[in-house]
Amino acid sequence: MKQFKIIVEKHSDGYVAYPLGLKGVVVGEGDTAEAALADVQSAIRFHIDTFGSTVFN
């Protein structure tokens, strides 16, 4: 499995997480940093499963 750097940002209404190094929009969100991280990890898997190796920079 390829590793990605994931940015987690705190916003006034929760947390947002997104990976660096993927083509396309992949975002996770949650009430906690952990929830946003889990959500974006699931989104990354789905993105790669759907679009294949074309998503890698």
PQR file of N, CA, C, O and H, with PARSE charges and radii, in Angstrom:
ATOM      1  N   MET A   1       0.845  -1.184   0.000 -0.4000 1.5000
ATOM      2  CA  MET A   1       0.000   0.000   0.000 -0.0000 2.0000
ATOM      3  C   MET A   1       0.883   1.238   0.000  0.5500 1.7000
ATOM      4  O   MET A   1       1.830   1.334   0.780 -0.5500 1.4000
ATOM      5  N   LYS A   2       0.576   2.166  -0.860 -0.4000 1.5000
ATOM      6  CA  LYS A   2       1.305   3.432  -0.951 -0.0000 2.0000
ATOM      7  C   LYS A   2       0.951   4.311   0.245  0.5500 1.7000
ATOM      8  O   LYS A   2      -0.182   4.291   0.726 -0.5500 1.4000
ATOM      9  H   LYS A   2      -0.193   2.088  -1.494  0.4000 1.0000
ATOM     10  N   GLN A   3       1.917   5.075   0.717 -0.4000 1.5000
ATOM     11  CA  GLN A   3       1.672   5.981   1.838 -0.0000 2.0000
ATOM     12  C   GLN A   3       1.484   7.401   1.332  0.5500 1.7000
ATOM     13  O   GLN A   3       2.102   7.820   0.353 -0.5500 1.4000
ATOM     14  H   GLN A   3       2.838   5.092   0.327  0.4000 1.0000
ATOM     15  N   PHE A   4       0.614   8.133   2.021 -0.4000 1.5000
ATOM     16  CA  PHE A   4       0.330   9.513   1.670 -0.0000 2.0000
ATOM     17  C   PHE A   4       0.450  10.382   2.909  0.5500 1.7000
ATOM     18  O   PHE A   4       0.136   9.956   4.020 -0.5500 1.4000
ATOM     19  H   PHE A   4       0.112   7.793   2.816  0.4000 1.0000
ATOM     20  N   LYS A   5       0.908  11.602   2.700 -0.4000 1.5000
ATOM     21  CA  LYS A   5       0.867  12.585   3.770 -0.0000 2.0000
ATOM     22  C   LYS A   5      -0.555  13.123   3.803  0.5500 1.7000
ATOM     23  O   LYS A   5      -1.094  13.522   2.770 -0.5500 1.4000
ATOM     24  H   LYS A   5       1.163  11.948   1.797  0.4000 1.0000
ATOM     25  N   ILE A   6      -1.164  13.136   4.979 -0.4000 1.5000
ATOM     26  CA  ILE A   6      -2.537  13.602   5.133 -0.0000 2.0000
ATOM     27  C   ILE A   6      -2.541  14.854   6.001  0.5500 1.7000
ATOM     28  O   ILE A   6      -1.976  14.871   7.094 -0.5500 1.4000
ATOM     29  H   ILE A   6      -0.726  12.812   5.818  0.4000 1.0000
ATOM     30  N   ILE A   7      -3.175  15.882   5.505 -0.4000 1.5000
ATOM     31  CA  ILE A   7      -3.310  17.141   6.222 -0.0000 2.0000
ATOM     32  C   ILE A   7      -4.650  17.129   6.949  0.5500 1.7000
ATOM     33  O   ILE A   7      -5.684  16.841   6.347 -0.5500 1.4000
ATOM     34  H   ILE A   7      -3.633  15.869   4.616  0.4000 1.0000
ATOM     35  N   VAL A   8      -4.632  17.441   8.236 -0.4000 1.5000
ATOM     36  CA  VAL A   8      -5.861  17.546   9.020 -0.0000 2.0000
ATOM     37  C   VAL A   8      -5.967  18.991   9.504  0.5500 1.7000
ATOM     38  O   VAL A   8      -5.057  19.512  10.148 -0.5500 1.4000
ATOM     39  H   VAL A   8      -3.792  17.675   8.725  0.4000 1.0000
ATOM     40  N   GLU A   9      -7.082  19.622   9.187 -0.4000 1.5000
ATOM     41  CA  GLU A   9      -7.292  21.016   9.573 -0.0000 2.0000
ATOM     42  C   GLU A   9      -8.490  21.124  10.503  0.5500 1.7000
ATOM     43  O   GLU A   9      -9.510  20.462  10.308 -0.5500 1.4000
ATOM     44  H   GLU A   9      -7.822  19.199   8.664  0.4000 1.0000
ATOM     45  N   LYS A  10      -8.349  21.966  11.514 -0.4000 1.5000
ATOM     46  CA  LYS A  10      -9.461  22.236  12.425 -0.0000 2.0000
ATOM     47  C   LYS A  10     -10.208  23.464  11.925  0.5500 1.7000
ATOM     48  O   LYS A  10      -9.611  24.508  11.662 -0.5500 1.4000
ATOM     49  H   LYS A  10      -7.520  22.504  11.672  0.4000 1.0000
ATOM     50  N   HIS A  11     -11.514  23.321  11.801 -0.4000 1.5000
ATOM     51  CA  HIS A  11     -12.381  24.423  11.401 -0.0000 2.0000
ATOM     52  C   HIS A  11     -13.404  24.662  12.512  0.5500 1.7000
ATOM     53  O   HIS A  11     -13.512  23.861  13.440 -0.5500 1.4000
ATOM     54  H   HIS A  11     -11.998  22.473  12.015  0.4000 1.0000
ATOM     55  N   SER A  12     -14.134  25.730  12.421 -0.4000 1.5000
ATOM     56  CA  SER A  12     -15.081  26.078  13.479 -0.0000 2.0000
ATOM     57  C   SER A  12     -16.176  25.026  13.667  0.5500 1.7000
ATOM     58  O   SER A  12     -16.740  24.910  14.755 -0.5500 1.4000
ATOM     59  H   SER A  12     -14.046  26.381  11.666  0.4000 1.0000
ATOM     60  N   ASP A  13     -16.476  24.270  12.629 -0.4000 1.5000
ATOM     61  CA  ASP A  13     -17.551  23.274  12.732 -0.0000 2.0000
ATOM     62  C   ASP A  13     -17.056  21.831  12.668  0.5500 1.7000
ATOM     63  O   ASP A  13     -17.859  20.923  12.453 -0.5500 1.4000
ATOM     64  H   ASP A  13     -16.018  24.364  11.745  0.4000 1.0000
ATOM     65  N   GLY A  14     -15.753  21.596  12.850 -0.4000 1.5000
ATOM     66  CA  GLY A  14     -15.222  20.232  12.847 -0.0000 2.0000
ATOM     67  C   GLY A  14     -13.847  20.176  12.213  0.5500 1.7000
ATOM     68  O   GLY A  14     -13.125  21.173  12.169 -0.5500 1.4000
ATOM     69  H   GLY A  14     -15.101  22.334  13.025  0.4000 1.0000
ATOM     70  N   TYR A  15     -13.496  19.006  11.726 -0.4000 1.5000
ATOM     71  CA  TYR A  15     -12.180  18.766  11.139 -0.0000 2.0000
ATOM     72  C   TYR A  15     -12.326  18.307   9.695  0.5500 1.7000
ATOM     73  O   TYR A  15     -13.299  17.645   9.332 -0.5500 1.4000
ATOM     74  H   TYR A  15     -14.081  18.197  11.762  0.4000 1.0000
ATOM     75  N   VAL A  16     -11.336  18.673   8.876 -0.4000 1.5000
ATOM     76  CA  VAL A  16     -11.273  18.259   7.483 -0.0000 2.0000
ATOM     77  C   VAL A  16      -9.898  17.644   7.261  0.5500 1.7000
ATOM     78  O   VAL A  16      -8.902  18.155   7.773 -0.5500 1.4000
ATOM     79  H   VAL A  16     -10.546  19.210   9.171  0.4000 1.0000
ATOM     80  N   ALA A  17      -9.833  16.547   6.499 -0.4000 1.5000
ATOM     81  CA  ALA A  17      -8.569  15.893   6.197 -0.0000 2.0000
ATOM     82  C   ALA A  17      -8.492  15.614   4.702  0.5500 1.7000
ATOM     83  O   ALA A  17      -9.488  15.261   4.071 -0.5500 1.4000
ATOM     84  H   ALA A  17     -10.643  16.132   6.083  0.4000 1.0000
ATOM     85  N   TYR A  18      -7.289  15.779   4.141 -0.4000 1.5000
ATOM     86  CA  TYR A  18      -7.101  15.486   2.731 -0.0000 2.0000
ATOM     87  C   TYR A  18      -5.657  15.026   2.490  0.5500 1.7000
ATOM     88  O   TYR A  18      -4.734  15.474   3.170 -0.5500 1.4000
ATOM     89  H   TYR A  18      -6.479  16.067   4.653  0.4000 1.0000
ATOM     90  N   PRO A  19      -5.478  14.131   1.519 -0.5600 1.5000
ATOM     91  CA  PRO A  19      -4.139  13.615   1.229  0.2800 2.0000
ATOM     92  C   PRO A  19      -3.413  14.485   0.219  0.5500 1.7000
ATOM     93  O   PRO A  19      -4.039  15.171  -0.590 -0.5500 1.4000
ATOM     94  N   LEU A  20      -2.085  14.450   0.272 -0.4000 1.5000
ATOM     95  CA  LEU A  20      -1.251  15.076  -0.741 -0.0000 2.0000
ATOM     96  C   LEU A  20      -0.767  13.975  -1.678  0.5500 1.7000
ATOM     97  O   LEU A  20      -0.499  12.856  -1.240 -0.5500 1.4000
ATOM     98  H   LEU A  20      -1.577  13.893   0.929  0.4000 1.0000
ATOM     99  N   GLY A  21      -0.655  14.290  -2.967 -0.4000 1.5000
ATOM    100  CA  GLY A  21      -0.090  13.334  -3.911 -0.0000 2.0000
ATOM    101  C   GLY A  21      -1.086  12.507  -4.683  0.5500 1.7000
ATOM    102  O   GLY A  21      -0.703  11.523  -5.315 -0.5500 1.4000
ATOM    103  H   GLY A  21      -0.873  15.199  -3.323  0.4000 1.0000
ATOM    104  N   LEU A  22      -2.350  12.872  -4.653 -0.4000 1.5000
ATOM    105  CA  LEU A  22      -3.370  12.174  -5.442 -0.0000 2.0000
ATOM    106  C   LEU A  22      -4.034  13.157  -6.392  0.5500 1.7000
ATOM    107  O   LEU A  22      -4.298  14.303  -6.028 -0.5500 1.4000
ATOM    108  H   LEU A  22      -2.661  13.672  -4.140  0.4000 1.0000
ATOM    109  N   LYS A  23      -4.303  12.707  -7.610 -0.4000 1.5000
ATOM    110  CA  LYS A  23      -5.079  13.519  -8.544 -0.0000 2.0000
ATOM    111  C   LYS A  23      -6.551  13.371  -8.190  0.5500 1.7000
ATOM    112  O   LYS A  23      -6.996  12.280  -7.835 -0.5500 1.4000
ATOM    113  H   LYS A  23      -4.089  11.776  -7.906  0.4000 1.0000
ATOM    114  N   GLY A  24      -7.302  14.444  -8.283 -0.4000 1.5000
ATOM    115  CA  GLY A  24      -8.718  14.411  -7.963 -0.0000 2.0000
ATOM    116  C   GLY A  24      -8.963  14.962  -6.574  0.5500 1.7000
ATOM    117  O   GLY A  24      -8.038  15.348  -5.859 -0.5500 1.4000
ATOM    118  H   GLY A  24      -6.940  15.330  -8.572  0.4000 1.0000
ATOM    119  N   VAL A  25     -10.225  14.988  -6.214 -0.4000 1.5000
ATOM    120  CA  VAL A  25     -10.620  15.536  -4.922 -0.0000 2.0000
ATOM    121  C   VAL A  25     -10.939  14.394  -3.969  0.5500 1.7000
ATOM    122  O   VAL A  25     -11.843  13.595  -4.216 -0.5500 1.4000
ATOM    123  H   VAL A  25     -10.977  14.675  -6.794  0.4000 1.0000
ATOM    124  N   VAL A  26     -10.189  14.328  -2.883 -0.4000 1.5000
ATOM    125  CA  VAL A  26     -10.397  13.310  -1.851 -0.0000 2.0000
ATOM    126  C   VAL A  26     -10.378  14.033  -0.511  0.5500 1.7000
ATOM    127  O   VAL A  26      -9.350  14.579  -0.111 -0.5500 1.4000
ATOM    128  H   VAL A  26      -9.455  14.977  -2.682  0.4000 1.0000
ATOM    129  N   VAL A  27     -11.511  14.039   0.181 -0.4000 1.5000
ATOM    130  CA  VAL A  27     -11.634  14.786   1.432 -0.0000 2.0000
ATOM    131  C   VAL A  27     -12.382  13.938   2.449  0.5500 1.7000
ATOM    132  O   VAL A  27     -13.309  13.206   2.105 -0.5500 1.4000
ATOM    133  H   VAL A  27     -12.346  13.595  -0.143  0.4000 1.0000
ATOM    134  N   GLY A  28     -11.969  14.047   3.694 -0.4000 1.5000
ATOM    135  CA  GLY A  28     -12.690  13.427   4.797 -0.0000 2.0000
ATOM    136  C   GLY A  28     -13.063  14.497   5.801  0.5500 1.7000
ATOM    137  O   GLY A  28     -12.404  15.533   5.886 -0.5500 1.4000
ATOM    138  H   GLY A  28     -11.216  14.642   3.974  0.4000 1.0000
ATOM    139  N   GLU A  29     -14.112  14.253   6.559 -0.4000 1.5000
ATOM    140  CA  GLU A  29     -14.519  15.224   7.572 -0.0000 2.0000
ATOM    141  C   GLU A  29     -15.028  14.491   8.798  0.5500 1.7000
ATOM    142  O   GLU A  29     -15.399  13.320   8.727 -0.5500 1.4000
ATOM    143  H   GLU A  29     -14.648  13.411   6.491  0.4000 1.0000
ATOM    144  N   GLY A  30     -15.043  15.195   9.927 -0.4000 1.5000
ATOM    145  CA  GLY A  30     -15.532  14.606  11.153 -0.0000 2.0000
ATOM    146  C   GLY A  30     -15.544  15.602  12.290  0.5500 1.7000
ATOM    147  O   GLY A  30     -14.998  16.700  12.182 -0.5500 1.4000
ATOM    148  H   GLY A  30     -14.742  16.147   9.985  0.4000 1.0000
ATOM    149  N   ASP A  31     -16.174  15.205  13.384 -0.4000 1.5000
ATOM    150  CA  ASP A  31     -16.241  16.057  14.575 -0.0000 2.0000
ATOM    151  C   ASP A  31     -14.921  16.079  15.338  0.5500 1.7000
ATOM    152  O   ASP A  31     -14.658  16.996  16.115 -0.5500 1.4000
ATOM    153  H   ASP A  31     -16.618  14.313  13.472  0.4000 1.0000
ATOM    154  N   THR A  32     -14.084  15.048  15.106 -0.4000 1.5000
ATOM    155  CA  THR A  32     -12.764  14.978  15.737 -0.0000 2.0000
ATOM    156  C   THR A  32     -11.717  14.752  14.652  0.5500 1.7000
ATOM    157  O   THR A  32     -12.046  14.357  13.534 -0.5500 1.4000
ATOM    158  H   THR A  32     -14.298  14.302  14.475  0.4000 1.0000
ATOM    159  N   ALA A  33     -10.462  15.004  14.989 -0.4000 1.5000
ATOM    160  CA  ALA A  33      -9.381  14.760  14.040 -0.0000 2.0000
ATOM    161  C   ALA A  33      -9.318  13.287  13.670  0.5500 1.7000
ATOM    162  O   ALA A  33      -9.064  12.950  12.514 -0.5500 1.4000
ATOM    163  H   ALA A  33     -10.195  15.325  15.898  0.4000 1.0000
ATOM    164  N   GLU A  34      -9.545  12.407  14.636 -0.4000 1.5000
ATOM    165  CA  GLU A  34      -9.511  10.970  14.389 -0.0000 2.0000
ATOM    166  C   GLU A  34     -10.617  10.547  13.429  0.5500 1.7000
ATOM    167  O   GLU A  34     -10.395   9.706  12.557 -0.5500 1.4000
ATOM    168  H   GLU A  34      -9.751  12.681  15.575  0.4000 1.0000
ATOM    169  N   ALA A  35     -11.801  11.121  13.584 -0.4000 1.5000
ATOM    170  CA  ALA A  35     -12.930  10.789  12.706 -0.0000 2.0000
ATOM    171  C   ALA A  35     -12.652  11.274  11.284  0.5500 1.7000
ATOM    172  O   ALA A  35     -12.959  10.571  10.321 -0.5500 1.4000
ATOM    173  H   ALA A  35     -11.981  11.803  14.292  0.4000 1.0000
ATOM    174  N   ALA A  36     -12.080  12.460  11.143 -0.4000 1.5000
ATOM    175  CA  ALA A  36     -11.747  12.982   9.817 -0.0000 2.0000
ATOM    176  C   ALA A  36     -10.671  12.129   9.157  0.5500 1.7000
ATOM    177  O   ALA A  36     -10.736  11.878   7.954 -0.5500 1.4000
ATOM    178  H   ALA A  36     -11.831  13.032  11.925  0.4000 1.0000
ATOM    179  N   LEU A  37      -9.685  11.679   9.926 -0.4000 1.5000
ATOM    180  CA  LEU A  37      -8.629  10.830   9.408 -0.0000 2.0000
ATOM    181  C   LEU A  37      -9.186   9.487   8.936  0.5500 1.7000
ATOM    182  O   LEU A  37      -8.827   9.012   7.858 -0.5500 1.4000
ATOM    183  H   LEU A  37      -9.633  11.882  10.904  0.4000 1.0000
ATOM    184  N   ALA A  38     -10.048   8.880   9.724 -0.4000 1.5000
ATOM    185  CA  ALA A  38     -10.672   7.609   9.327 -0.0000 2.0000
ATOM    186  C   ALA A  38     -11.510   7.787   8.066  0.5500 1.7000
ATOM    187  O   ALA A  38     -11.509   6.921   7.192 -0.5500 1.4000
ATOM    188  H   ALA A  38     -10.340   9.266  10.600  0.4000 1.0000
ATOM    189  N   ASP A  39     -12.225   8.905   7.968 -0.4000 1.5000
ATOM    190  CA  ASP A  39     -13.071   9.174   6.813 -0.0000 2.0000
ATOM    191  C   ASP A  39     -12.225   9.353   5.550  0.5500 1.7000
ATOM    192  O   ASP A  39     -12.575   8.822   4.496 -0.5500 1.4000
ATOM    193  H   ASP A  39     -12.227   9.609   8.678  0.4000 1.0000
ATOM    194  N   VAL A  40     -11.124  10.089   5.643 -0.4000 1.5000
ATOM    195  CA  VAL A  40     -10.292  10.306   4.458 -0.0000 2.0000
ATOM    196  C   VAL A  40      -9.565   9.026   4.059  0.5500 1.7000
ATOM    197  O   VAL A  40      -9.334   8.807   2.870 -0.5500 1.4000
ATOM    198  H   VAL A  40     -10.840  10.520   6.499  0.4000 1.0000
ATOM    199  N   GLN A  41      -9.200   8.180   5.007 -0.4000 1.5000
ATOM    200  CA  GLN A  41      -8.564   6.911   4.658 -0.0000 2.0000
ATOM    201  C   GLN A  41      -9.524   6.035   3.858  0.5500 1.7000
ATOM    202  O   GLN A  41      -9.116   5.382   2.897 -0.5500 1.4000
ATOM    203  H   GLN A  41      -9.387   8.358   5.973  0.4000 1.0000
ATOM    204  N   SER A  42     -10.777   6.022   4.246 -0.4000 1.5000
ATOM    205  CA  SER A  42     -11.795   5.293   3.499 -0.0000 2.0000
ATOM    206  C   SER A  42     -11.974   5.897   2.105  0.5500 1.7000
ATOM    207  O   SER A  42     -12.112   5.166   1.124 -0.5500 1.4000
ATOM    208  H   SER A  42     -11.108   6.554   5.026  0.4000 1.0000
ATOM    209  N   ALA A  43     -11.973   7.216   2.017 -0.4000 1.5000
ATOM    210  CA  ALA A  43     -12.132   7.901   0.731 -0.0000 2.0000
ATOM    211  C   ALA A  43     -10.947   7.623  -0.191  0.5500 1.7000
ATOM    212  O   ALA A  43     -11.127   7.466  -1.399 -0.5500 1.4000
ATOM    213  H   ALA A  43     -11.861   7.810   2.814  0.4000 1.0000
ATOM    214  N   ILE A  44      -9.743   7.560   0.366 -0.4000 1.5000
ATOM    215  CA  ILE A  44      -8.558   7.248  -0.436 -0.0000 2.0000
ATOM    216  C   ILE A  44      -8.680   5.855  -1.035  0.5500 1.7000
ATOM    217  O   ILE A  44      -8.436   5.676  -2.228 -0.5500 1.4000
ATOM    218  H   ILE A  44      -9.597   7.687   1.347  0.4000 1.0000
ATOM    219  N   ARG A  45      -9.053   4.865  -0.228 -0.4000 1.5000
ATOM    220  CA  ARG A  45      -9.223   3.494  -0.728 -0.0000 2.0000
ATOM    221  C   ARG A  45     -10.254   3.447  -1.857  0.5500 1.7000
ATOM    222  O   ARG A  45     -10.026   2.813  -2.887 -0.5500 1.4000
ATOM    223  H   ARG A  45      -9.251   5.011   0.742  0.4000 1.0000
ATOM    224  N   PHE A  46     -11.388   4.121  -1.657 -0.4000 1.5000
ATOM    225  CA  PHE A  46     -12.435   4.149  -2.670 -0.0000 2.0000
ATOM    226  C   PHE A  46     -11.934   4.817  -3.949  0.5500 1.7000
ATOM    227  O   PHE A  46     -12.200   4.327  -5.047 -0.5500 1.4000
ATOM    228  H   PHE A  46     -11.573   4.637  -0.820  0.4000 1.0000
ATOM    229  N   HIS A  47     -11.219   5.918  -3.819 -0.4000 1.5000
ATOM    230  CA  HIS A  47     -10.704   6.669  -4.964 -0.0000 2.0000
ATOM    231  C   HIS A  47      -9.753   5.798  -5.785  0.5500 1.7000
ATOM    232  O   HIS A  47      -9.854   5.758  -7.011 -0.5500 1.4000
ATOM    233  H   HIS A  47     -11.002   6.316  -2.928  0.4000 1.0000
ATOM    234  N   ILE A  48      -8.838   5.107  -5.122 -0.4000 1.5000
ATOM    235  CA  ILE A  48      -7.874   4.247  -5.816 -0.0000 2.0000
ATOM    236  C   ILE A  48      -8.583   3.047  -6.431  0.5500 1.7000
ATOM    237  O   ILE A  48      -8.283   2.679  -7.567 -0.5500 1.4000
ATOM    238  H   ILE A  48      -8.756   5.140  -4.126  0.4000 1.0000
ATOM    239  N   ASP A  49      -9.510   2.432  -5.717 -0.4000 1.5000
ATOM    240  CA  ASP A  49     -10.263   1.297  -6.253 -0.0000 2.0000
ATOM    241  C   ASP A  49     -11.067   1.697  -7.487  0.5500 1.7000
ATOM    242  O   ASP A  49     -11.213   0.907  -8.420 -0.5500 1.4000
ATOM    243  H   ASP A  49      -9.754   2.731  -4.795  0.4000 1.0000
ATOM    244  N   THR A  50     -11.583   2.909  -7.491 -0.4000 1.5000
ATOM    245  CA  THR A  50     -12.427   3.380  -8.593 -0.0000 2.0000
ATOM    246  C   THR A  50     -11.614   3.790  -9.810  0.5500 1.7000
ATOM    247  O   THR A  50     -11.958   3.423 -10.934 -0.5500 1.4000
ATOM    248  H   THR A  50     -11.465   3.551  -6.733  0.4000 1.0000
ATOM    249  N   PHE A  51     -10.528   4.554  -9.602 -0.4000 1.5000
ATOM    250  CA  PHE A  51      -9.795   5.139 -10.724 -0.0000 2.0000
ATOM    251  C   PHE A  51      -8.448   4.489 -11.008  0.5500 1.7000
ATOM    252  O   PHE A  51      -7.817   4.805 -12.017 -0.5500 1.4000
ATOM    253  H   PHE A  51     -10.249   4.853  -8.690  0.4000 1.0000
ATOM    254  N   GLY A  52      -7.996   3.593 -10.146 -0.4000 1.5000
ATOM    255  CA  GLY A  52      -6.745   2.882 -10.383 -0.0000 2.0000
ATOM    256  C   GLY A  52      -5.510   3.758 -10.271  0.5500 1.7000
ATOM    257  O   GLY A  52      -5.520   4.791  -9.601 -0.5500 1.4000
ATOM    258  H   GLY A  52      -8.509   3.337  -9.326  0.4000 1.0000
ATOM    259  N   SER A  53      -4.454   3.333 -10.933 -0.4000 1.5000
ATOM    260  CA  SER A  53      -3.164   4.002 -10.801 -0.0000 2.0000
ATOM    261  C   SER A  53      -3.118   5.368 -11.472  0.5500 1.7000
ATOM    262  O   SER A  53      -2.125   6.080 -11.328 -0.5500 1.4000
ATOM    263  H   SER A  53      -4.446   2.494 -11.477  0.4000 1.0000
ATOM    264  N   THR A  54      -4.144   5.749 -12.188 -0.4000 1.5000
ATOM    265  CA  THR A  54      -4.159   7.066 -12.829 -0.0000 2.0000
ATOM    266  C   THR A  54      -4.234   8.200 -11.812  0.5500 1.7000
ATOM    267  O   THR A  54      -4.000   9.355 -12.168 -0.5500 1.4000
ATOM    268  H   THR A  54      -4.952   5.170 -12.305  0.4000 1.0000
ATOM    269  N   VAL A  55      -4.555   7.896 -10.550 -0.4000 1.5000
ATOM    270  CA  VAL A  55      -4.700   8.940  -9.530 -0.0000 2.0000
ATOM    271  C   VAL A  55      -3.373   9.353  -8.888  0.5500 1.7000
ATOM    272  O   VAL A  55      -3.322  10.343  -8.160 -0.5500 1.4000
ATOM    273  H   VAL A  55      -4.744   6.957 -10.261  0.4000 1.0000
ATOM    274  N   PHE A  56      -2.305   8.604  -9.152 -0.4000 1.5000
ATOM    275  CA  PHE A  56      -1.024   8.921  -8.536 -0.0000 2.0000
ATOM    276  C   PHE A  56      -0.304   9.996  -9.329  0.5500 1.7000
ATOM    277  O   PHE A  56      -0.249   9.945 -10.558 -0.5500 1.4000
ATOM    278  H   PHE A  56      -2.346   7.799  -9.744  0.4000 1.0000
ATOM    279  N   ASN A  57       0.250  10.972  -8.615 -0.4000 1.5000
ATOM    280  CA  ASN A  57       1.017  12.052  -9.276 -0.0000 2.0000
ATOM    281  C   ASN A  57       2.360  11.542  -9.730  0.5500 1.7000
ATOM    282  O   ASN A  57       3.145  12.297 -10.303 -0.5500 1.4000
ATOM    283  H   ASN A  57       0.205  11.013  -7.617  0.4000 1.0000
TER
END
